[in-house]
């Protein structure tokens, strides 16, 4: 009797706690199911742990703006305006190689000075951040495509990146000249550009009356004493980027990484922080400063309205491409000019709901200029082709691809997109005639002649 009485309370205690645990488990299951439904609505796709982990891993602190101008990981360069900062230890854009000692990108930290040789083809890549990502994520596919042709079969294809995020003409011209001045020898030069030349000038350099040929964001880079609002907003961007990274890292840990509800909480807050960063970037780019010194603004611009501005920007782009063609021809280099794809070009790519949320922003300041400018760039490209430039309009290279390529609302695309672009670039190269290599003349001056 005593044994039965003593055994009764523990069984009741266990039953009560089992019931409580069952209630908690049921509530958690309901919460997870509800979160899965809400996540699907806001993300446009079912919850996937692997997909969320990829997004969270990508959100390391990015170097500077997520837009076209790399302010935090750029440094002034005596010939290029700016280059990447070799001391930067943060993340680059997905697919982009690490920064080399020379201010470009290269996984092996090699110099851009490469030499021609038997059995190999040296290809240099020019352009802005899209070209820099392509140099890291698309050149392997480009080499495969080229090596399938009789022209490149059996040859080693070696790539050199002379591209830097934010570059716009004439920085591509200057990058090639700089490399050649150091003694580089290239067989092929591929210039992937067009967007930076037209999309970002008005709301950044333009509102501050900075000369149209000066590098993007030049007044930010060279102004020694930026105003307090400028410093506050730059600091806010850095702070929010770090918070966004830490938030992603928190939810990437166990056990939160396994929970749909945790994934939903992360997603909602991440979206809010991303919007805060974007709005701050827009405010920073759009602020007008009337106290800029000459070194930051240069001479007065030659245009008075948007139509004149756009015509001038496209003419600069066209003229610089022709300069590259002439420089390459003089050095026996085959030059190919590619107009890059962009998501804001009408009809350029079909998109699902998920890609649209990542890639499209109706309030993007450069969107109207992209829509207006690309037809002008295409017309300029046709004029270049008539003058002997191997120009190829690849703005519609993604027009038949429904799979997601773009990962931000500026211009950048993933490895799959870069591989599609690589195949299009390979066709552009293989479908055009190769000119004979021009003889390279070298002049050896006597000491007395060199000193005159």
C-alpha positions as CSV (number, residue, x, y, z in Angstrom):
1,X,0.0,0.0,0.0
2,X,2.8,2.4,0.9
3,X,4.6,1.5,-2.2
4,X,1.6,2.3,-4.4
5,X,1.1,5.6,-2.7
6,X,4.7,6.5,-3.1
7,X,4.7,5.7,-6.8
8,X,1.5,7.7,-7.5
9,X,2.8,11.3,-7.4
10,X,5.8,10.7,-9.8
11,X,3.6,9.2,-12.4
12,X,1.2,12.2,-12.2
13,X,4.2,14.6,-12.3
14,X,5.6,12.9,-15.5
15,X,2.2,13.0,-17.1
16,X,1.8,16.7,-16.5
17,X,5.3,17.4,-18.0
18,X,4.7,15.2,-20.9
19,X,1.5,17.0,-21.6
20,X,3.2,20.4,-21.3
21,X,6.0,19.3,-23.7
22,X,3.4,18.0,-26.1
23,X,1.6,21.4,-26.0
24,X,4.9,23.2,-26.6
25,X,5.8,20.9,-29.4
26,X,2.4,21.4,-31.0
27,X,2.8,25.2,-30.7
28,X,6.2,25.1,-32.2
29,X,4.9,23.0,-35.1
30,X,2.1,25.5,-35.7
31,X,4.6,28.3,-35.5
32,X,6.9,26.6,-38.0
33,X,4.1,25.9,-40.3
34,X,2.7,29.4,-40.1
35,X,6.3,30.8,-40.6
36,X,6.7,28.6,-43.7
37,X,3.5,30.0,-45.2
38,X,4.5,33.6,-44.4
39,X,8.1,33.1,-45.7
40,X,6.7,31.8,-49.0
41,X,4.6,34.9,-49.4
42,X,7.4,37.4,-48.6
43,X,10.2,35.6,-50.3
44,X,8.3,34.3,-53.3
45,X,9.6,30.7,-52.8
46,X,9.3,27.9,-50.2
47,X,11.7,28.0,-47.3
48,X,14.9,26.2,-48.0
49,X,17.6,25.9,-45.4
50,X,20.4,25.6,-48.0
51,X,19.1,28.7,-49.9
52,X,18.9,30.8,-46.7
53,X,22.4,29.7,-45.7
54,X,23.7,30.8,-49.0
55,X,22.1,34.2,-48.6
56,X,23.5,34.5,-45.1
57,X,27.0,33.5,-46.1
58,X,26.9,36.2,-48.8
59,X,26.2,38.9,-46.3
60,X,29.7,39.4,-45.0
61,X,30.5,43.1,-44.7
62,X,30.8,44.3,-48.3
63,X,33.4,46.8,-49.3
64,X,31.6,50.1,-49.6
65,X,28.4,50.7,-51.4
66,X,26.4,47.9,-53.0
67,X,26.0,50.2,-55.9
68,X,28.6,51.0,-58.5
69,X,31.2,53.1,-56.6
70,X,33.6,51.2,-54.2
71,X,34.4,54.0,-51.7
72,X,35.6,51.9,-48.7
73,X,37.9,49.5,-50.5
74,X,39.2,52.0,-53.1
75,X,42.2,54.2,-52.9
76,X,43.5,57.1,-55.0
77,X,45.7,55.9,-57.9
78,X,48.1,58.3,-59.7
79,X,47.1,57.2,-63.2
80,X,43.7,55.4,-62.9
81,X,41.9,57.9,-60.6
82,X,41.3,55.1,-58.1
83,X,42.0,51.4,-57.8
84,X,41.1,48.6,-55.4
85,X,42.8,48.9,-52.0
86,X,45.3,46.0,-51.6
87,X,45.1,46.2,-47.8
88,X,41.3,45.6,-47.8
89,X,40.5,42.3,-45.9
90,X,36.7,42.4,-46.2
91,X,34.5,40.6,-48.7
92,X,34.3,41.4,-52.5
93,X,31.3,40.9,-54.7
94,X,30.3,37.2,-55.1
95,X,32.5,35.7,-57.7
96,X,35.1,38.5,-57.6
97,X,38.7,37.5,-57.0
98,X,40.8,39.0,-54.1
99,X,42.6,42.3,-54.6
100,X,46.2,42.1,-55.9
101,X,49.1,44.2,-54.9
102,X,48.6,46.2,-58.1
103,X,45.0,47.3,-57.2
104,X,43.2,45.0,-59.6
105,X,42.0,41.4,-58.7
106,X,43.8,38.2,-59.0
107,X,43.6,35.0,-57.0
108,X,47.3,34.4,-57.1
109,X,48.2,38.1,-56.5
110,X,50.0,38.2,-59.9
111,X,51.1,41.4,-61.7
112,X,49.1,42.5,-64.7
113,X,52.3,42.4,-66.6
114,X,52.2,39.2,-68.6
115,X,54.1,38.2,-71.7
116,X,53.1,36.6,-74.9
117,X,54.4,33.2,-75.7
118,X,54.0,30.1,-77.9
119,X,51.1,27.9,-77.0
120,X,49.2,30.4,-75.0
121,X,46.8,33.3,-75.3
122,X,46.9,36.3,-72.9
123,X,43.5,38.0,-72.5
124,X,43.0,41.2,-70.5
125,X,39.5,42.1,-69.2
126,X,38.5,45.8,-69.0
127,X,35.5,47.5,-67.4
128,X,33.8,48.1,-64.0
129,X,32.5,45.8,-61.3
130,X,30.5,43.6,-63.8
131,X,33.8,43.0,-65.7
132,X,35.7,42.4,-62.5
133,X,33.2,39.7,-61.4
134,X,33.3,38.3,-64.9
135,X,37.1,38.0,-64.6
136,X,36.6,35.9,-61.5
137,X,33.5,33.9,-62.3
138,X,33.2,33.8,-66.1
139,X,36.6,33.4,-67.6
140,X,36.9,29.6,-66.9
141,X,33.8,29.1,-69.1
142,X,35.1,31.5,-71.7
143,X,38.4,29.6,-71.9
144,X,36.5,26.3,-72.4
145,X,34.4,27.8,-75.2
146,X,37.4,29.3,-77.0
147,X,39.5,26.1,-76.7
148,X,36.8,24.1,-78.5
149,X,37.5,26.1,-81.6
150,X,40.4,25.3,-84.0
151,X,41.8,28.8,-83.4
152,X,42.4,28.3,-79.7
153,X,42.5,24.5,-79.5
154,X,45.6,23.2,-77.6
155,X,46.5,26.7,-76.3
156,X,46.6,27.8,-72.7
157,X,44.3,30.7,-72.1
158,X,45.6,33.2,-69.4
159,X,43.4,36.0,-68.1
160,X,44.4,39.3,-66.6
161,X,41.8,41.6,-64.9
162,X,42.3,45.3,-65.5
163,X,38.7,45.9,-64.3
164,X,37.8,47.8,-61.1
165,X,34.3,48.4,-59.6
166,X,33.1,51.9,-60.5
167,X,35.4,52.3,-63.5
168,X,34.0,54.3,-66.4
169,X,35.7,55.7,-69.5
170,X,38.4,56.9,-69.8
171,X,39.5,54.7,-66.9
172,X,39.5,51.6,-69.2
173,X,41.8,53.4,-71.6
174,X,44.1,54.5,-68.8
175,X,44.2,51.0,-67.3
176,X,45.4,49.4,-70.5
177,X,47.9,52.2,-71.1
178,X,49.2,51.7,-67.5
179,X,49.6,48.0,-68.1
180,X,51.4,48.5,-71.4
181,X,53.6,51.1,-69.9
182,X,54.7,48.5,-67.3
183,X,55.6,46.2,-70.1
184,X,52.5,44.0,-70.5
185,X,52.0,42.0,-73.7
186,X,48.4,40.9,-74.4
187,X,47.0,38.9,-77.3
188,X,43.3,39.9,-76.7
189,X,41.6,42.7,-74.8
190,X,37.9,42.4,-73.9
191,X,36.1,45.5,-72.7
192,X,32.8,44.9,-71.0
193,X,31.1,48.2,-70.2
194,X,28.4,50.7,-71.0
195,X,26.4,50.9,-67.8
196,X,28.7,53.0,-65.6
197,X,29.2,55.5,-68.4
198,X,25.5,56.6,-68.4
199,X,23.7,55.4,-65.3
200,X,25.3,57.0,-62.3
201,X,26.8,60.3,-63.3
202,X,23.8,62.6,-62.8
203,X,23.0,61.7,-59.2
204,X,26.5,61.6,-57.9
205,X,29.2,63.7,-59.7
206,X,26.6,65.5,-61.7
207,X,24.7,67.1,-58.8
208,X,28.1,68.3,-57.5
209,X,29.2,69.8,-60.9
210,X,32.1,67.4,-61.1
211,X,33.5,67.2,-64.6
212,X,32.0,64.4,-66.6
213,X,35.3,62.7,-67.4
214,X,36.4,62.5,-63.8
215,X,36.0,59.1,-62.0
216,X,32.7,58.2,-60.4
217,X,32.5,59.4,-56.8
218,X,35.7,61.5,-57.3
219,X,34.6,64.2,-55.0
220,X,34.0,61.7,-52.2
221,X,37.5,60.2,-52.6
222,X,39.6,63.3,-52.8
223,X,37.8,65.7,-50.5
224,X,40.0,65.9,-47.3
225,X,37.3,67.4,-45.1
226,X,33.9,66.0,-46.0
227,X,30.9,67.7,-44.3
228,X,29.4,66.3,-41.2
229,X,26.3,64.9,-43.0
230,X,28.6,63.1,-45.4
231,X,30.6,61.5,-42.7
232,X,27.5,60.6,-40.7
233,X,26.0,58.8,-43.7
234,X,29.2,57.0,-44.7
235,X,29.4,55.8,-41.0
236,X,25.8,54.7,-41.0
237,X,26.3,52.6,-44.1
238,X,29.4,50.9,-42.6
239,X,27.5,50.4,-39.3
240,X,24.4,48.9,-41.0
241,X,26.5,46.7,-43.2
242,X,28.2,45.3,-40.2
243,X,24.9,44.8,-38.3
244,X,23.4,43.1,-41.3
245,X,26.4,40.7,-41.4
246,X,26.2,40.0,-37.7
247,X,22.5,39.4,-37.9
248,X,23.0,36.8,-40.7
249,X,25.8,35.1,-38.8
250,X,23.6,34.8,-35.7
251,X,20.9,33.0,-37.6
252,X,23.4,30.8,-39.4
253,X,24.3,29.1,-36.2
254,X,22.6,26.0,-34.7
255,X,19.9,25.5,-33.7
256,X,18.4,28.7,-35.3
257,X,19.6,27.6,-38.8
258,X,17.2,24.7,-38.7
259,X,14.1,26.7,-37.8
260,X,11.7,28.1,-40.4
261,X,10.5,30.7,-37.8
262,X,14.0,31.9,-37.2
263,X,14.6,32.1,-40.9
264,X,11.5,34.2,-41.2
265,X,12.6,36.5,-38.4
266,X,16.1,36.9,-40.1
267,X,14.5,37.6,-43.5
268,X,12.2,40.3,-42.2
269,X,14.9,42.2,-40.4
270,X,17.4,41.7,-43.2
271,X,15.1,43.3,-45.6
272,X,14.6,46.3,-43.3
273,X,18.4,46.8,-42.9
274,X,18.9,46.4,-46.7
275,X,16.3,49.1,-47.4
276,X,18.0,51.4,-44.8
277,X,21.4,50.9,-46.4
278,X,20.0,51.6,-49.9
279,X,18.1,54.7,-48.8
280,X,21.2,56.1,-47.1
281,X,23.3,55.4,-50.2
282,X,20.8,57.3,-52.3
283,X,20.8,60.2,-49.9
284,X,24.6,60.3,-49.9
285,X,24.9,60.2,-53.7
286,X,22.2,62.8,-54.2
287,X,23.6,65.5,-51.8
288,X,24.9,68.5,-53.5
289,X,28.1,70.2,-52.3
290,X,28.9,73.8,-53.3
291,X,32.3,74.0,-51.5
292,X,34.3,71.5,-53.5
293,X,37.9,72.4,-54.3
294,X,39.1,72.3,-57.9
295,X,40.8,69.0,-57.4
296,X,37.5,67.4,-56.6
297,X,35.3,69.0,-59.3
298,X,37.5,70.0,-62.3
299,X,36.4,72.3,-65.1
300,X,32.8,73.2,-65.8
301,X,30.7,70.8,-67.7
302,X,29.8,71.5,-71.4
303,X,26.1,70.6,-71.2
304,X,23.0,72.4,-69.9
305,X,20.3,69.6,-69.8
306,X,19.9,65.9,-69.6
307,X,19.8,65.5,-73.3
308,X,23.1,67.2,-73.8
309,X,24.5,65.3,-70.8
310,X,23.5,61.9,-72.2
311,X,24.8,62.7,-75.7
312,X,28.1,63.8,-74.2
313,X,28.5,60.7,-72.0
314,X,27.8,58.3,-74.9
315,X,30.2,60.3,-77.1
316,X,32.9,59.9,-74.5
317,X,32.2,56.2,-74.3
318,X,32.3,55.8,-78.1
319,X,35.5,57.9,-78.4
320,X,37.3,56.0,-75.7
321,X,36.5,52.6,-77.3
322,X,37.9,53.9,-80.6
323,X,41.1,54.9,-78.7
324,X,41.3,51.4,-77.3
325,X,41.0,49.9,-80.7
326,X,43.8,52.1,-82.1
327,X,46.0,51.4,-79.1
328,X,45.4,47.6,-79.4
329,X,46.0,47.6,-83.1
330,X,49.3,49.4,-82.7
331,X,50.4,46.7,-80.2
332,X,49.1,43.8,-82.2
333,X,46.3,43.1,-79.8
334,X,42.8,42.0,-80.9
335,X,40.2,44.3,-79.2
336,X,36.6,43.2,-78.6
337,X,34.1,45.6,-77.1
338,X,31.0,44.2,-75.4
339,X,27.9,46.2,-74.2
340,X,27.0,44.6,-70.9
341,X,23.6,43.2,-70.0
342,X,21.5,45.1,-67.3
343,X,18.2,44.2,-65.8
344,X,16.6,47.6,-66.4
345,X,17.0,47.4,-70.2
346,X,13.5,46.6,-71.4
347,X,13.1,43.0,-72.6
348,X,16.5,42.0,-71.4
349,X,15.5,39.1,-69.2
350,X,12.4,37.2,-68.0
351,X,12.3,37.1,-64.2
352,X,10.4,35.1,-61.6
353,X,9.1,36.7,-58.4
354,X,12.2,35.9,-56.4
355,X,14.6,37.4,-58.9
356,X,12.5,40.5,-59.3
357,X,12.6,41.1,-55.6
358,X,16.4,40.9,-55.5
359,X,17.1,42.6,-58.9
360,X,14.5,45.4,-59.5
361,X,14.0,48.6,-57.6
362,X,11.6,51.1,-59.3
363,X,13.3,54.0,-57.3
364,X,16.8,53.3,-58.5
365,X,18.2,56.7,-59.5
366,X,19.9,55.4,-62.6
367,X,16.9,53.5,-63.9
368,X,15.5,56.2,-66.2
369,X,19.0,56.9,-67.5
370,X,19.6,53.2,-68.3
371,X,16.3,53.0,-70.2
372,X,17.2,56.2,-72.1
373,X,20.8,55.5,-72.5
374,X,21.0,52.0,-73.8
375,X,19.4,52.8,-77.2
376,X,22.1,55.5,-77.6
377,X,24.8,53.1,-76.6
378,X,23.6,50.6,-79.2
379,X,23.6,53.3,-81.9
380,X,27.1,54.3,-80.8
381,X,28.2,50.7,-81.0
382,X,26.9,50.5,-84.6
383,X,29.1,53.5,-85.4
384,X,32.1,51.9,-83.8
385,X,31.5,48.7,-85.9
386,X,31.6,50.8,-89.1
387,X,35.0,52.2,-88.0
388,X,36.5,48.7,-87.5
389,X,35.8,48.1,-83.8
390,X,34.7,44.5,-83.0
391,X,31.7,45.6,-81.1
392,X,29.0,43.3,-79.9
393,X,25.7,44.3,-78.3
394,X,25.2,41.7,-75.5
395,X,22.6,43.7,-73.6
396,X,20.0,41.0,-74.5
397,X,22.3,38.0,-73.7
398,X,19.9,36.9,-71.0
399,X,16.7,37.4,-72.9
400,X,15.9,33.7,-73.3
401,X,17.0,32.7,-69.8
402,X,14.3,32.4,-67.0
403,X,16.6,31.1,-64.3
404,X,17.7,33.7,-61.8
405,X,21.0,35.5,-62.5
406,X,20.9,39.0,-60.8
407,X,21.6,39.1,-57.1
408,X,21.4,42.8,-56.5
409,X,19.4,45.8,-57.8
410,X,22.3,47.4,-59.5
411,X,23.8,45.2,-62.2
412,X,25.6,42.2,-60.9
413,X,24.8,38.5,-61.7
414,X,25.8,35.1,-60.4
415,X,28.1,32.5,-61.8
416,X,25.4,31.0,-64.1
417,X,24.8,34.5,-65.6
418,X,28.5,35.0,-66.1
419,X,28.8,31.6,-67.8
420,X,26.0,32.6,-70.2
421,X,27.8,35.9,-70.9
422,X,31.0,34.0,-71.4
423,X,29.4,31.9,-74.2
424,X,28.1,35.0,-75.8
425,X,31.6,36.7,-75.6
426,X,33.2,33.6,-77.1
427,X,30.8,33.7,-80.1
428,X,31.7,37.4,-80.5
429,X,35.4,36.5,-80.6
430,X,35.1,33.5,-82.8
431,X,32.7,35.0,-85.3
432,X,35.0,37.9,-86.1
433,X,38.2,37.9,-88.2
434,X,41.5,38.0,-86.5
435,X,43.8,40.7,-87.9
436,X,47.5,39.9,-88.3
437,X,49.6,40.9,-85.3
438,X,51.1,44.3,-85.9
439,X,54.9,44.4,-85.8
440,X,56.1,45.8,-82.5
441,X,58.8,48.4,-82.9
442,X,61.1,49.2,-80.0
443,X,63.5,52.1,-79.8
444,X,66.7,51.9,-77.9
445,X,67.9,55.4,-77.0
446,X,71.5,56.2,-76.2
447,X,71.9,57.9,-72.8
448,X,72.5,61.3,-74.4
449,X,69.4,61.0,-76.5
450,X,67.2,59.8,-73.6
451,X,68.2,62.8,-71.5
452,X,67.3,65.4,-74.2
